[in-house]
Amino acid sequence: MADIHIMYQAPVLWGTPLKAGTRTPKIGNKSITIEQDLENADTGGLYASGEVIAVAFDYTTRKTMSVPDEWRRKILKFEEG
């Protein structure tokens, strides 16, 4: 993880029906931006949203690397639903 931001909008009370969503708006050369939302499943009211910037990392060489094409294909397939 290179960067994480979470914006809390409202408290969640016990028993509230929740819906979590994730999308990937950007795949760069070495990084992937992931956005997430937590909403009330009945009303759509927003409780929290966040953004994560993840960096592709090779643990063998201990260096950043380009986002592999296989990752790109799998993410795009997931996004298409």
C-alpha positions in Angstrom: 0.0 0.0 0.0 1.3 3.4 -0.9 -1.6 5.5 0.3 -4.9 5.0 2.1 -7.7 7.6 2.7 -10.9 6.9 4.6 -13.7 9.4 4.9 -16.2 8.7 7.6 -19.7 10.2 6.9 -22.0 8.8 9.6 -22.0 6.2 12.4 -23.3 2.7 11.6 -25.8 1.4 14.2 -26.0 -2.3 15.1 -28.4 -4.2 12.8 -28.2 -1.7 10.0 -28.2 -3.5 6.6 -25.0 -2.6 4.8 -23.7 -2.8 1.2 -20.0 -2.5 0.4 -18.8 -1.6 -3.0 -15.4 -1.7 -4.7 -14.2 -0.4 -8.0 -10.9 0.1 -9.7 -11.0 3.5 -11.6 -7.3 3.5 -12.5 -4.5 1.0 -13.3 -1.3 2.8 -13.8 2.1 1.4 -14.8 3.1 0.3 -11.3 0.0 1.3 -9.2 -3.6 0.5 -8.9 -6.2 2.9 -7.5 -9.1 1.2 -5.6 -12.2 3.0 -4.4 -14.6 1.6 -1.8 -18.0 2.7 -0.3 -20.0 1.5 2.6 -23.7 2.3 2.2 -27.0 1.6 3.9 -28.4 -1.3 1.8 -32.0 0.1 2.1 -31.6 3.8 1.7 -28.3 4.2 -0.1 -27.0 6.6 2.6 -23.3 6.8 2.6 -21.4 5.8 5.8 -17.8 5.8 4.6 -15.8 5.9 1.4 -12.2 5.3 0.8 -9.4 5.2 -1.7 -6.4 2.9 -1.7 -3.3 3.2 -4.0 -1.6 -0.1 -4.1 1.8 -0.5 -5.7 2.8 -3.7 -7.5 5.8 -5.2 -5.7 8.1 -8.1 -6.4 8.9 -9.6 -3.0 11.8 -11.6 -4.5 13.7 -8.6 -5.8 12.2 -6.3 -3.2 11.4 -3.7 -5.9 8.3 -2.2 -7.4 7.3 -3.7 -10.7 4.9 -3.1 -13.6 1.3 -4.2 -13.0 1.2 -7.6 -14.8 -1.1 -8.0 -17.8 -2.8 -10.9 -16.1 -3.8 -8.6 -13.2 -5.1 -6.0 -15.6 -7.2 -8.6 -17.4 -8.7 -10.0 -14.2 -9.5 -6.6 -12.8 -11.1 -5.5 -16.1 -13.1 -8.7 -16.2 -14.3 -8.1 -12.6 -15.2 -4.4 -13.3 -17.3 -5.5 -16.3 -19.3 -7.7 -13.9 
